[in-house]
Amino acid sequence: MRKSSLLFLVLAAAVAGSAARAEAVTLFEDDFQDGDTAGWSFHGSHAGNWMVSGGVLHHGGGYDSLQAFALMDGIATPAVFSLEADIQVLGNRFSNPDWGHVGFAWAVTAGGPDFNTSYLRTHLDHVTSWSTPWTSSSQEHWLPTPGTTNGPTYHLRVDVNALTREMTVALDSYQITFTGADFDAINQQTAGGIGLLSWSDEVTWDNVRLTTPVPLPGAAWLLGSGLAGLGLLGRRRRAGNS
């Protein structure tokens, strides 16, 4: 094996190891104990129906089959992120004890209409993930969550990595990962705001947290040094052959 190839493999392994040990930095978090909606902006349907009450962020319903967004102020959707929160469905348009929509939206363009989303449908016992432009239900990707219903609080988490085209959705103990073409179908939008989504049902969120991985110090230097070293080897080899 040539020295340059061996060096590349060693450096690649070292950088991969640093990435695997990456720490996470918190970009935004809110437990709503301050009693206000500072740090949030509201868009879409019934934008005036958002409030903090009882230590949670509450959307007061008024179902009209349109999306309601709460977006984190000043934060653009990262290429790699984790978004999690405690979610709850309280009420709905049909006065049905098992109907509701509550979850996340990211790469939201100007507060809508285009976005990517994952949210719990209590009436269908699944978390659905999809993206606009929406053409048919065939583009939806489901995480089955048997027994989910209105009333209980669930923990929803979405991990998105646009660099590796991988996305994991988890609701309590249920989890699924989407890759490749499935990832692309759920993440058609690549830029915009990030935050929460309701289908204008009466729903709540608590303990919202957005994080992104940060390589440990030295990883970027190691990669840069490795590339520089490979370039130097290449120049020496070319000089020796000339």
TIDREN-789879 format. One record per residue (C-alpha): residue number from 1; residue in three letters; z, x, y. Coordinates in steps of 0.001 Angstrom, whole numbers, always signed. Layout:
# TIDREN-789879
{volo: NUM; zakol: ALA; c3: Z; c1: X; c2: Y}
...
//
This chain:
# TIDREN-789879
{volo: 1; zakol: MET; c3: +0; c1: +0; c2: +0}
{volo: 2; zakol: ARG; c3: -854; c1: +1349; c2: +3468}
{volo: 3; zakol: LYS; c3: +2030; c1: +2193; c2: +5809}
{volo: 4; zakol: SER; c3: +888; c1: -350; c2: +8393}
{volo: 5; zakol: SER; c3: +897; c1: -3161; c2: +5826}
{volo: 6; zakol: LEU; c3: +4319; c1: -2141; c2: +4549}
{volo: 7; zakol: LEU; c3: +5709; c1: -1975; c2: +8081}
{volo: 8; zakol: PHE; c3: +4326; c1: -5426; c2: +8847}
{volo: 9; zakol: LEU; c3: +5979; c1: -6922; c2: +5764}
{volo: 10; zakol: VAL; c3: +9320; c1: -5312; c2: +6605}
{volo: 11; zakol: LEU; c3: +9192; c1: -6526; c2: +10189}
{volo: 12; zakol: ALA; c3: +8087; c1: -10007; c2: +9187}
{volo: 13; zakol: ALA; c3: +10998; c1: -10270; c2: +6774}
{volo: 14; zakol: ALA; c3: +13421; c1: -9063; c2: +9431}
{volo: 15; zakol: VAL; c3: +12166; c1: -11505; c2: +12050}
{volo: 16; zakol: ALA; c3: +12212; c1: -14366; c2: +9524}
{volo: 17; zakol: GLY; c3: +15799; c1: -13462; c2: +8699}
{volo: 18; zakol: SER; c3: +16729; c1: -13561; c2: +12371}
{volo: 19; zakol: ALA; c3: +15058; c1: -16963; c2: +12747}
{volo: 20; zakol: ALA; c3: +16952; c1: -18264; c2: +9737}
{volo: 21; zakol: ARG; c3: +20170; c1: -17183; c2: +11429}
{volo: 22; zakol: ALA; c3: +19164; c1: -18799; c2: +14716}
{volo: 23; zakol: GLU; c3: +21918; c1: -20462; c2: +16660}
{volo: 24; zakol: ALA; c3: +21491; c1: -23802; c2: +18403}
{volo: 25; zakol: VAL; c3: +21858; c1: -24417; c2: +22103}
{volo: 26; zakol: THR; c3: +22800; c1: -27870; c2: +23369}
{volo: 27; zakol: LEU; c3: +20307; c1: -29165; c2: +25922}
{volo: 28; zakol: PHE; c3: +22021; c1: -32506; c2: +26500}
{volo: 29; zakol: GLU; c3: +24983; c1: -34467; c2: +25179}
{volo: 30; zakol: ASP; c3: +26826; c1: -37593; c2: +26219}
{volo: 31; zakol: ASP; c3: +29753; c1: -39420; c2: +24630}
{volo: 32; zakol: PHE; c3: +29844; c1: -41933; c2: +27519}
{volo: 33; zakol: GLN; c3: +33577; c1: -41475; c2: +28030}
{volo: 34; zakol: ASP; c3: +32917; c1: -41030; c2: +31753}
{volo: 35; zakol: GLY; c3: +31949; c1: -44701; c2: +31919}
{volo: 36; zakol: ASP; c3: +28640; c1: -44237; c2: +33732}
{volo: 37; zakol: THR; c3: +24924; c1: -43677; c2: +33065}
{volo: 38; zakol: ALA; c3: +24610; c1: -40419; c2: +35026}
{volo: 39; zakol: GLY; c3: +21926; c1: -38193; c2: +33489}
{volo: 40; zakol: TRP; c3: +19813; c1: -41088; c2: +32230}
{volo: 41; zakol: SER; c3: +16809; c1: -42978; c2: +33583}
{volo: 42; zakol: PHE; c3: +15685; c1: -46345; c2: +32240}
{volo: 43; zakol: HIS; c3: +12132; c1: -47503; c2: +31666}
{volo: 44; zakol: GLY; c3: +10140; c1: -50232; c2: +30003}
{volo: 45; zakol: SER; c3: +11393; c1: -53691; c2: +29148}
{volo: 46; zakol: HIS; c3: +14630; c1: -54992; c2: +30706}
{volo: 47; zakol: ALA; c3: +15346; c1: -51679; c2: +32432}
{volo: 48; zakol: GLY; c3: +18250; c1: -53308; c2: +34278}
{volo: 49; zakol: ASN; c3: +20055; c1: -54272; c2: +31069}
{volo: 50; zakol: TRP; c3: +21470; c1: -50793; c2: +30337}
{volo: 51; zakol: MET; c3: +25161; c1: -50100; c2: +30904}
{volo: 52; zakol: VAL; c3: +28075; c1: -48067; c2: +29609}
{volo: 53; zakol: SER; c3: +30756; c1: -50305; c2: +28194}
{volo: 54; zakol: GLY; c3: +33626; c1: -49565; c2: +25828}
{volo: 55; zakol: GLY; c3: +32668; c1: -45890; c2: +25598}
{volo: 56; zakol: VAL; c3: +29096; c1: -46487; c2: +24373}
{volo: 57; zakol: LEU; c3: +25679; c1: -46886; c2: +25971}
{volo: 58; zakol: HIS; c3: +24677; c1: -50509; c2: +25603}
{volo: 59; zakol: HIS; c3: +21311; c1: -52232; c2: +25978}
{volo: 60; zakol: GLY; c3: +21882; c1: -55897; c2: +26577}
{volo: 61; zakol: GLY; c3: +19006; c1: -57440; c2: +24713}
{volo: 62; zakol: GLY; c3: +16441; c1: -59909; c2: +26037}
{volo: 63; zakol: TYR; c3: +13954; c1: -59402; c2: +23229}
{volo: 64; zakol: ASP; c3: +10322; c1: -59702; c2: +24321}
{volo: 65; zakol: SER; c3: +8638; c1: -57451; c2: +21705}
{volo: 66; zakol: LEU; c3: +8392; c1: -54599; c2: +24249}
{volo: 67; zakol: GLN; c3: +10035; c1: -51184; c2: +24208}
{volo: 68; zakol: ALA; c3: +13072; c1: -50247; c2: +26280}
{volo: 69; zakol: PHE; c3: +13641; c1: -46525; c2: +26939}
{volo: 70; zakol: ALA; c3: +16611; c1: -44482; c2: +28114}
{volo: 71; zakol: LEU; c3: +15332; c1: -40972; c2: +28884}
{volo: 72; zakol: MET; c3: +17332; c1: -37820; c2: +29572}
{volo: 73; zakol: ASP; c3: +16826; c1: -36805; c2: +33189}
{volo: 74; zakol: GLY; c3: +14896; c1: -33601; c2: +33771}
{volo: 75; zakol: ILE; c3: +14368; c1: -32761; c2: +30089}
{volo: 76; zakol: ALA; c3: +10929; c1: -32394; c2: +28530}
{volo: 77; zakol: THR; c3: +10531; c1: -32711; c2: +24772}
{volo: 78; zakol: PRO; c3: +10969; c1: -29254; c2: +23201}
{volo: 79; zakol: ALA; c3: +8572; c1: -27997; c2: +20529}
{volo: 80; zakol: VAL; c3: +11560; c1: -27638; c2: +18184}
{volo: 81; zakol: PHE; c3: +14575; c1: -29898; c2: +18510}
{volo: 82; zakol: SER; c3: +17284; c1: -31941; c2: +16816}
{volo: 83; zakol: LEU; c3: +18294; c1: -35310; c2: +18269}
{volo: 84; zakol: GLU; c3: +21230; c1: -37251; c2: +16864}
{volo: 85; zakol: ALA; c3: +23493; c1: -40163; c2: +17772}
{volo: 86; zakol: ASP; c3: +25713; c1: -42897; c2: +16403}
{volo: 87; zakol: ILE; c3: +23744; c1: -46155; c2: +16558}
{volo: 88; zakol: GLN; c3: +24546; c1: -49821; c2: +16117}
{volo: 89; zakol: VAL; c3: +22683; c1: -53143; c2: +16200}
{volo: 90; zakol: LEU; c3: +24701; c1: -56023; c2: +17665}
{volo: 91; zakol: GLY; c3: +22225; c1: -58834; c2: +18324}
{volo: 92; zakol: ASN; c3: +18581; c1: -59835; c2: +18308}
{volo: 93; zakol: ARG; c3: +15991; c1: -62394; c2: +19305}
{volo: 94; zakol: PHE; c3: +16372; c1: -64635; c2: +16259}
{volo: 95; zakol: SER; c3: +20175; c1: -64952; c2: +16178}
{volo: 96; zakol: ASN; c3: +19744; c1: -63569; c2: +12693}
{volo: 97; zakol: PRO; c3: +22663; c1: -61500; c2: +11374}
{volo: 98; zakol: ASP; c3: +20280; c1: -58912; c2: +9916}
{volo: 99; zakol: TRP; c3: +17658; c1: -58045; c2: +12529}
{volo: 100; zakol: GLY; c3: +17401; c1: -55217; c2: +15020}
{volo: 101; zakol: HIS; c3: +15746; c1: -51998; c2: +16222}
{volo: 102; zakol: VAL; c3: +17632; c1: -48950; c2: +17517}
{volo: 103; zakol: GLY; c3: +16726; c1: -45260; c2: +17601}
{volo: 104; zakol: PHE; c3: +14937; c1: -42437; c2: +19397}
{volo: 105; zakol: ALA; c3: +11737; c1: -41731; c2: +21315}
{volo: 106; zakol: TRP; c3: +10237; c1: -38389; c2: +22312}
{volo: 107; zakol: ALA; c3: +7110; c1: -37134; c2: +24071}
{volo: 108; zakol: VAL; c3: +7320; c1: -40339; c2: +26101}
{volo: 109; zakol: THR; c3: +4576; c1: -40293; c2: +28734}
{volo: 110; zakol: ALA; c3: +5775; c1: -41505; c2: +32141}
{volo: 111; zakol: GLY; c3: +8369; c1: -43797; c2: +30550}
{volo: 112; zakol: GLY; c3: +5716; c1: -45253; c2: +28226}
{volo: 113; zakol: PRO; c3: +3355; c1: -46530; c2: +26967}
{volo: 114; zakol: ASP; c3: +2697; c1: -43559; c2: +24682}
{volo: 115; zakol: PHE; c3: +5484; c1: -41999; c2: +22624}
{volo: 116; zakol: ASN; c3: +6695; c1: -40843; c2: +19200}
{volo: 117; zakol: THR; c3: +9624; c1: -42646; c2: +17617}
{volo: 118; zakol: SER; c3: +12071; c1: -43038; c2: +14755}
{volo: 119; zakol: TYR; c3: +14340; c1: -46071; c2: +14710}
{volo: 120; zakol: LEU; c3: +16410; c1: -48166; c2: +12332}
{volo: 121; zakol: ARG; c3: +15097; c1: -51603; c2: +11428}
{volo: 122; zakol: THR; c3: +18093; c1: -53398; c2: +9987}
{volo: 123; zakol: HIS; c3: +16024; c1: -56402; c2: +8904}
{volo: 124; zakol: LEU; c3: +13733; c1: -54227; c2: +6771}
{volo: 125; zakol: ASP; c3: +16337; c1: -51746; c2: +5516}
{volo: 126; zakol: HIS; c3: +14515; c1: -48642; c2: +6688}
{volo: 127; zakol: VAL; c3: +14101; c1: -46121; c2: +9460}
{volo: 128; zakol: THR; c3: +10482; c1: -46219; c2: +10599}
{volo: 129; zakol: SER; c3: +8717; c1: -43272; c2: +12230}
{volo: 130; zakol: TRP; c3: +5369; c1: -43529; c2: +13980}
{volo: 131; zakol: SER; c3: +3443; c1: -42698; c2: +17125}
{volo: 132; zakol: THR; c3: +1130; c1: -44236; c2: +19673}
{volo: 133; zakol: PRO; c3: -1703; c1: -45000; c2: +19937}
{volo: 134; zakol: TRP; c3: -600; c1: -47383; c2: +17179}
{volo: 135; zakol: THR; c3: -3459; c1: -48808; c2: +15138}
{volo: 136; zakol: SER; c3: -1863; c1: -50389; c2: +12058}
{volo: 137; zakol: SER; c3: +1326; c1: -50470; c2: +10020}
{volo: 138; zakol: SER; c3: -310; c1: -48036; c2: +7590}
{volo: 139; zakol: GLN; c3: +514; c1: -45189; c2: +9988}
{volo: 140; zakol: GLU; c3: +4254; c1: -45910; c2: +9774}
{volo: 141; zakol: HIS; c3: +6369; c1: -43555; c2: +7669}
{volo: 142; zakol: TRP; c3: +9584; c1: -44973; c2: +6238}
{volo: 143; zakol: LEU; c3: +12962; c1: -43719; c2: +5191}
{volo: 144; zakol: PRO; c3: +14410; c1: -46452; c2: +2911}
{volo: 145; zakol: THR; c3: +18031; c1: -47280; c2: +3821}
{volo: 146; zakol: PRO; c3: +19165; c1: -50041; c2: +1430}
{volo: 147; zakol: GLY; c3: +21888; c1: -52303; c2: +2736}
{volo: 148; zakol: THR; c3: +21724; c1: -51411; c2: +6430}
{volo: 149; zakol: THR; c3: +22608; c1: -54406; c2: +8559}
{volo: 150; zakol: ASN; c3: +23803; c1: -55443; c2: +11999}
{volo: 151; zakol: GLY; c3: +27359; c1: -54559; c2: +12940}
{volo: 152; zakol: PRO; c3: +28129; c1: -51197; c2: +11255}
{volo: 153; zakol: THR; c3: +27656; c1: -47895; c2: +13079}
{volo: 154; zakol: TYR; c3: +25237; c1: -45402; c2: +11495}
{volo: 155; zakol: HIS; c3: +24467; c1: -41772; c2: +12315}
{volo: 156; zakol: LEU; c3: +20771; c1: -41141; c2: +12936}
{volo: 157; zakol: ARG; c3: +19310; c1: -37638; c2: +13216}
{volo: 158; zakol: VAL; c3: +15747; c1: -36425; c2: +13712}
{volo: 159; zakol: ASP; c3: +14740; c1: -32756; c2: +13380}
{volo: 160; zakol: VAL; c3: +11255; c1: -31964; c2: +14679}
{volo: 161; zakol: ASN; c3: +9461; c1: -28621; c2: +14464}
{volo: 162; zakol: ALA; c3: +5985; c1: -28763; c2: +15990}
{volo: 163; zakol: LEU; c3: +5425; c1: -25080; c2: +15162}
{volo: 164; zakol: THR; c3: +5749; c1: -25583; c2: +11400}
{volo: 165; zakol: ARG; c3: +4635; c1: -29252; c2: +11479}
{volo: 166; zakol: GLU; c3: +7804; c1: -30424; c2: +9769}
{volo: 167; zakol: MET; c3: +10110; c1: -33331; c2: +10587}
{volo: 168; zakol: THR; c3: +13247; c1: -34560; c2: +8845}
{volo: 169; zakol: VAL; c3: +14778; c1: -37997; c2: +9415}
{volo: 170; zakol: ALA; c3: +18315; c1: -38744; c2: +8229}
{volo: 171; zakol: LEU; c3: +20464; c1: -41864; c2: +8408}
{volo: 172; zakol: ASP; c3: +23944; c1: -41180; c2: +7024}
{volo: 173; zakol: SER; c3: +23273; c1: -39945; c2: +3447}
{volo: 174; zakol: TYR; c3: +19591; c1: -40987; c2: +3352}
{volo: 175; zakol: GLN; c3: +17022; c1: -38318; c2: +4246}
{volo: 176; zakol: ILE; c3: +13290; c1: -37642; c2: +4111}
{volo: 177; zakol: THR; c3: +10995; c1: -34849; c2: +5346}
{volo: 178; zakol: PHE; c3: +7434; c1: -35262; c2: +6600}
{volo: 179; zakol: THR; c3: +4970; c1: -32357; c2: +6820}
{volo: 180; zakol: GLY; c3: +1312; c1: -31651; c2: +7556}
{volo: 181; zakol: ALA; c3: -827; c1: -34740; c2: +8107}
{volo: 182; zakol: ASP; c3: +2209; c1: -37023; c2: +7886}
{volo: 183; zakol: PHE; c3: +3901; c1: -35014; c2: +10625}
{volo: 184; zakol: ASP; c3: +769; c1: -35234; c2: +12766}
{volo: 185; zakol: ALA; c3: +579; c1: -39012; c2: +12372}
{volo: 186; zakol: ILE; c3: +4156; c1: -39379; c2: +13641}
{volo: 187; zakol: ASN; c3: +3743; c1: -36856; c2: +16465}
{volo: 188; zakol: GLN; c3: +468; c1: -37699; c2: +18164}
{volo: 189; zakol: GLN; c3: +2070; c1: -37198; c2: +21567}
{volo: 190; zakol: THR; c3: +3009; c1: -33599; c2: +22399}
{volo: 191; zakol: ALA; c3: +4589; c1: -33781; c2: +25859}
{volo: 192; zakol: GLY; c3: +6845; c1: -36082; c2: +27827}
{volo: 193; zakol: GLY; c3: +10399; c1: -37294; c2: +28107}
{volo: 194; zakol: ILE; c3: +12941; c1: -37644; c2: +25323}
{volo: 195; zakol: GLY; c3: +15753; c1: -40098; c2: +24672}
{volo: 196; zakol: LEU; c3: +16575; c1: -43478; c2: +23182}
{volo: 197; zakol: LEU; c3: +14589; c1: -46574; c2: +22243}
{volo: 198; zakol: SER; c3: +15361; c1: -50249; c2: +21686}
{volo: 199; zakol: TRP; c3: +12979; c1: -53108; c2: +21045}
{volo: 200; zakol: SER; c3: +15020; c1: -54901; c2: +23693}
{volo: 201; zakol: ASP; c3: +17614; c1: -55899; c2: +21103}
{volo: 202; zakol: GLU; c3: +21325; c1: -55743; c2: +21821}
{volo: 203; zakol: VAL; c3: +22161; c1: -52256; c2: +20561}
{volo: 204; zakol: THR; c3: +24430; c1: -49284; c2: +21313}
{volo: 205; zakol: TRP; c3: +24360; c1: -45480; c2: +21138}
{volo: 206; zakol: ASP; c3: +27229; c1: -43013; c2: +21165}
{volo: 207; zakol: ASN; c3: +27692; c1: -39242; c2: +20803}
{volo: 208; zakol: VAL; c3: +24090; c1: -38473; c2: +21730}
{volo: 209; zakol: ARG; c3: +23219; c1: -34787; c2: +21313}
{volo: 210; zakol: LEU; c3: +19973; c1: -32858; c2: +21779}
{volo: 211; zakol: THR; c3: +19784; c1: -29259; c2: +20575}
{volo: 212; zakol: THR; c3: +17130; c1: -26607; c2: +20076}
{volo: 213; zakol: PRO; c3: +17311; c1: -23365; c2: +18047}
{volo: 214; zakol: VAL; c3: +17583; c1: -20038; c2: +19853}
{volo: 215; zakol: PRO; c3: +16884; c1: -16791; c2: +17950}
{volo: 216; zakol: LEU; c3: +19753; c1: -14341; c2: +17848}
{volo: 217; zakol: PRO; c3: +19577; c1: -11519; c2: +20450}
{volo: 218; zakol: GLY; c3: +17245; c1: -8774; c2: +19314}
{volo: 219; zakol: ALA; c3: +14840; c1: -10929; c2: +17305}
{volo: 220; zakol: ALA; c3: +12287; c1: -11057; c2: +20097}
{volo: 221; zakol: TRP; c3: +12742; c1: -7320; c2: +20722}
{volo: 222; zakol: LEU; c3: +12284; c1: -6631; c2: +17012}
{volo: 223; zakol: LEU; c3: +9049; c1: -8583; c2: +16886}
{volo: 224; zakol: GLY; c3: +7741; c1: -6912; c2: +20036}
{volo: 225; zakol: SER; c3: +8652; c1: -3461; c2: +18753}
{volo: 226; zakol: GLY; c3: +6990; c1: -4176; c2: +15423}
{volo: 227; zakol: LEU; c3: +3755; c1: -5255; c2: +17044}
{volo: 228; zakol: ALA; c3: +3838; c1: -2196; c2: +19281}
{volo: 229; zakol: GLY; c3: +4427; c1: +6; c2: +16232}
{volo: 230; zakol: LEU; c3: +1489; c1: -1497; c2: +14410}
{volo: 231; zakol: GLY; c3: -685; c1: -902; c2: +17441}
{volo: 232; zakol: LEU; c3: +431; c1: +2738; c2: +17613}
{volo: 233; zakol: LEU; c3: -338; c1: +3269; c2: +13923}
{volo: 234; zakol: GLY; c3: -3751; c1: +1747; c2: +14425}
{volo: 235; zakol: ARG; c3: -4505; c1: +4037; c2: +17362}
{volo: 236; zakol: ARG; c3: -3381; c1: +7120; c2: +15419}
{volo: 237; zakol: ARG; c3: -5533; c1: +6159; c2: +12428}
{volo: 238; zakol: ARG; c3: -8575; c1: +5588; c2: +14640}
{volo: 239; zakol: ALA; c3: -7971; c1: +8949; c2: +16409}
{volo: 240; zakol: GLY; c3: -7725; c1: +10737; c2: +13060}
{volo: 241; zakol: ASN; c3: -10996; c1: +9207; c2: +11873}
{volo: 242; zakol: SER; c3: -12947; c1: +9928; c2: +15053}
//
